[in-house]
Amino acid sequence: MYNFEVTTLEGHTELATNLIFSQDGQTVASASYDKTVKLWDATSGKLIHTLTGHTDQVWSVVFSSDGRTVASASLDKTVKLWDATSGKLINTLTGHTDTIWSVVFLPDGRTVASNSRDCTVKFWDVNTGKLINTIVAKYADEDDSVIFLPDGKIVMFTVSGETMKLWDVHTGKLIHTLTGHTGIVRNAEFSPDGKMIASTSFGTVKLWNANTGKLIYALTGHTDEVESVIFSPDGKILASASDDKTVKLWNVQTGELIHTLTGHTKLVWSVIFSPDSRIVASTSTDKTTKLWNVNTGELIYTLTGLTYSVNHVIFSPDGKTIASGCSDNIVRLWKMTNEL
């Protein structure tokens, strides 16, 4: 049994689009349609800084690995780098000619990469703010994803109807074409080690070998659209969320169904694992987030009392706090007080 205390973080005037914890778990950053990024104390819930300067919606926010720098990406075509301690603007990275979908720090900590609707991926020096390199991805589209794999390779997913393509971002060469879905592909995710890909289409989840592009398993059982899939951090389990009001847990090595998690009263649109892979959280349009025991499939706790649907949920690095963003513009911190 778990008990939770909830703290409300109020301040955004529009929807929070993205939430992230710093790696030490002490700070939460929230990006919003209101053109700001807010930094919150994860323990007290108090507002630390409001980062202002973007002139349009902020869609992506990320901490550097040392927690000292925050990067934000906006529809205003810029990336901004901020000092996380002082809240001051360090640099504004300009050069994209269209909306920037996402921003990420590279493992070296000295480089930040931005992915834009202008079909480019740009690499920037964090210390100087100078542009290092631009890769033109003529095959890109707003629904596509740039992915940084553990081995340092950078790839891009493109989806067109029933077909997925995997490209090498550096060379622009096609790596694999993944075919086999009979409906439009809704979602695709890499495993933590970068060796497998999971994709969804209507009621089917497919697992692919990322190195060969070959289909490994077709996971069937959902009776309606599968909204999202995610691998557990240890790479052993895949969770799928569906409009059929269920979450299914699958054994990645065998393709076998482990558990079907039932209890939501409306479609389930998102799932996420705790860092230790022991808990999976599911969010639904029934205005609840449910926490499940991965090993037993049992319901642990339901985060309730919300009058709006939850649109974003993340775990803190230690797995003891959950941050959620709702359509009421409020960010909530759910802190685990005990485990019985």
KANOR-V810205 format. One record per residue. N is the residue number from 1. PSI is psi in radians with two decimals (999 if undefined). OMEGA is omega in whole degrees, 0 to 359 (NA if undefined). Layout:
BEGIN
N_PSI_OMEGA / N_PSI_OMEGA
END
This chain:
BEGIN
1_2.49_178 / 2_2.58_170 / 3_2.56_183 / 4_2.50_169 / 5_2.40_184 / 6_2.38_175 / 7_2.29_181 / 8_2.33_179 / 9_1.76_185 / 10_2.40_181 / 11_-0.60_177 / 12_2.49_179 / 13_-0.10_174 / 14_-3.13_186 / 15_2.38_171 / 16_2.08_186 / 17_-0.42_186 / 18_2.45_177 / 19_2.53_176 / 20_2.48_172 / 21_2.58_167 / 22_2.78_186 / 23_-0.44_177 / 24_-0.03_177 / 25_0.09_185 / 26_-0.36_186 / 27_2.49_173 / 28_2.32_174 / 29_2.38_178 / 30_2.27_176 / 31_2.64_188 / 32_2.79_171 / 33_-0.32_183 / 34_0.19_174 / 35_0.18_181 / 36_2.83_166 / 37_2.35_178 / 38_2.42_176 / 39_2.25_185 / 40_2.56_172 / 41_2.08_186 / 42_-0.31_179 / 43_-0.87_184 / 44_-0.38_184 / 45_0.06_182 / 46_2.54_177 / 47_2.23_179 / 48_-0.94_181 / 49_2.59_166 / 50_2.08_183 / 51_1.90_183 / 52_2.61_180 / 53_-0.53_175 / 54_2.58_182 / 55_0.13_177 / 56_-3.14_184 / 57_2.44_176 / 58_2.16_186 / 59_-0.34_185 / 60_2.44_176 / 61_2.51_183 / 62_2.55_174 / 63_2.60_167 / 64_2.84_185 / 65_-0.51_179 / 66_-0.04_177 / 67_0.07_185 / 68_-0.36_184 / 69_2.48_175 / 70_2.35_175 / 71_2.40_179 / 72_2.51_181 / 73_2.48_190 / 74_2.85_172 / 75_-0.20_179 / 76_0.14_174 / 77_0.23_180 / 78_2.74_166 / 79_2.38_177 / 80_2.41_176 / 81_2.30_185 / 82_2.59_171 / 83_2.05_186 / 84_-0.45_181 / 85_-0.83_183 / 86_-0.37_184 / 87_0.08_183 / 88_2.58_177 / 89_2.26_178 / 90_-0.90_182 / 91_2.62_169 / 92_2.11_184 / 93_1.95_183 / 94_2.62_180 / 95_-0.52_175 / 96_2.60_182 / 97_0.13_178 / 98_-3.13_181 / 99_2.41_174 / 100_2.10_185 / 101_-0.67_186 / 102_2.77_177 / 103_2.54_183 / 104_2.51_172 / 105_2.36_175 / 106_2.78_182 / 107_-0.45_182 / 108_-0.23_178 / 109_-0.12_183 / 110_-0.11_186 / 111_2.46_173 / 112_2.46_181 / 113_2.47_179 / 114_2.43_182 / 115_2.18_188 / 116_2.77_175 / 117_-0.24_178 / 118_0.16_177 / 119_0.52_175 / 120_2.67_168 / 121_2.15_182 / 122_2.47_179 / 123_2.29_187 / 124_2.56_174 / 125_2.12_184 / 126_-0.67_185 / 127_-0.69_184 / 128_-0.37_184 / 129_0.07_182 / 130_2.59_177 / 131_2.22_179 / 132_-0.80_186 / 133_2.63_174 / 134_2.22_176 / 135_2.13_179 / 136_2.13_180 / 137_1.49_186 / 138_-0.26_181 / 139_-0.03_188 / 140_2.76_177 / 141_2.89_186 / 142_-0.40_182 / 143_0.02_185 / 144_2.84_187 / 145_2.38_171 / 146_2.26_187 / 147_2.31_179 / 148_1.95_185 / 149_2.78_182 / 150_-0.51_182 / 151_0.09_178 / 152_-0.20_179 / 153_2.50_178 / 154_2.14_182 / 155_2.84_176 / 156_2.36_174 / 157_2.32_168 / 158_2.44_182 / 159_2.25_176 / 160_1.76_181 / 161_-2.03_184 / 162_-0.01_187 / 163_2.41_173 / 164_2.53_175 / 165_2.50_181 / 166_2.18_185 / 167_2.60_170 / 168_2.02_185 / 169_-0.64_183 / 170_-0.72_184 / 171_-0.34_184 / 172_0.10_182 / 173_2.54_176 / 174_2.21_179 / 175_-0.92_182 / 176_2.63_168 / 177_2.11_183 / 178_1.96_181 / 179_2.63_180 / 180_-0.42_176 / 181_2.55_179 / 182_0.05_176 / 183_3.08_182 / 184_2.31_179 / 185_2.18_184 / 186_-0.56_189 / 187_2.56_177 / 188_2.46_182 / 189_2.54_172 / 190_2.62_171 / 191_2.79_182 / 192_-0.56_180 / 193_0.00_177 / 194_0.15_185 / 195_-0.25_181 / 196_2.71_176 / 197_2.36_173 / 198_2.36_180 / 199_2.71_183 / 200_2.55_174 / 201_2.12_187 / 202_-2.11_185 / 203_0.23_186 / 204_2.45_172 / 205_2.33_178 / 206_2.44_176 / 207_2.29_184 / 208_2.62_170 / 209_2.02_184 / 210_-0.44_181 / 211_-0.64_183 / 212_-0.34_184 / 213_0.10_182 / 214_2.56_177 / 215_2.31_177 / 216_-0.95_181 / 217_2.59_166 / 218_2.04_185 / 219_1.93_184 / 220_2.69_180 / 221_-0.56_175 / 222_2.55_183 / 223_0.13_178 / 224_-3.11_184 / 225_2.37_173 / 226_2.04_186 / 227_-0.68_184 / 228_2.75_175 / 229_2.69_176 / 230_2.47_175 / 231_2.57_172 / 232_2.67_181 / 233_-0.53_178 / 234_-0.03_175 / 235_0.12_186 / 236_-0.42_187 / 237_2.52_174 / 238_2.32_176 / 239_2.42_178 / 240_2.38_181 / 241_2.42_190 / 242_2.77_172 / 243_-0.20_178 / 244_0.19_175 / 245_0.20_182 / 246_2.82_167 / 247_2.37_177 / 248_2.44_177 / 249_2.26_186 / 250_2.53_172 / 251_2.05_185 / 252_-0.62_183 / 253_-0.61_184 / 254_-0.32_184 / 255_0.10_183 / 256_2.55_175 / 257_2.22_180 / 258_-0.91_181 / 259_2.59_166 / 260_2.09_185 / 261_1.96_183 / 262_2.55_180 / 263_-0.49_176 / 264_2.59_182 / 265_-0.07_175 / 266_-3.13_185 / 267_2.55_176 / 268_2.14_187 / 269_-0.19_183 / 270_2.53_174 / 271_2.60_177 / 272_2.51_179 / 273_2.66_169 / 274_2.77_183 / 275_-0.51_180 / 276_0.09_177 / 277_0.19_183 / 278_-0.41_183 / 279_2.47_171 / 280_2.35_179 / 281_2.36_180 / 282_2.40_179 / 283_2.50_188 / 284_2.79_174 / 285_0.01_173 / 286_0.15_175 / 287_0.45_176 / 288_2.75_166 / 289_2.23_182 / 290_2.45_178 / 291_2.29_186 / 292_2.55_173 / 293_2.06_185 / 294_-0.67_183 / 295_-0.74_185 / 296_-0.36_184 / 297_0.08_182 / 298_2.57_175 / 299_2.22_180 / 300_-0.82_187 / 301_2.62_175 / 302_2.12_176 / 303_1.91_187 / 304_-3.01_177 / 305_0.16_181 / 306_2.51_178 / 307_-0.03_179 / 308_2.76_179 / 309_2.56_177 / 310_2.27_181 / 311_-0.16_181 / 312_2.35_178 / 313_2.36_175 / 314_2.68_173 / 315_2.60_170 / 316_2.80_181 / 317_-0.55_179 / 318_-0.02_176 / 319_0.09_185 / 320_-0.10_178 / 321_2.45_176 / 322_2.28_174 / 323_2.33_180 / 324_2.51_175 / 325_2.37_183 / 326_2.95_180 / 327_-0.09_176 / 328_0.16_178 / 329_0.15_182 / 330_2.37_172 / 331_2.37_180 / 332_2.45_174 / 333_2.11_178 / 334_1.91_185 / 335_2.20_178 / 336_2.11_183 / 337_-0.46_176 / 338_2.76_175 / 339_2.04_184 / 340_999_NA
END
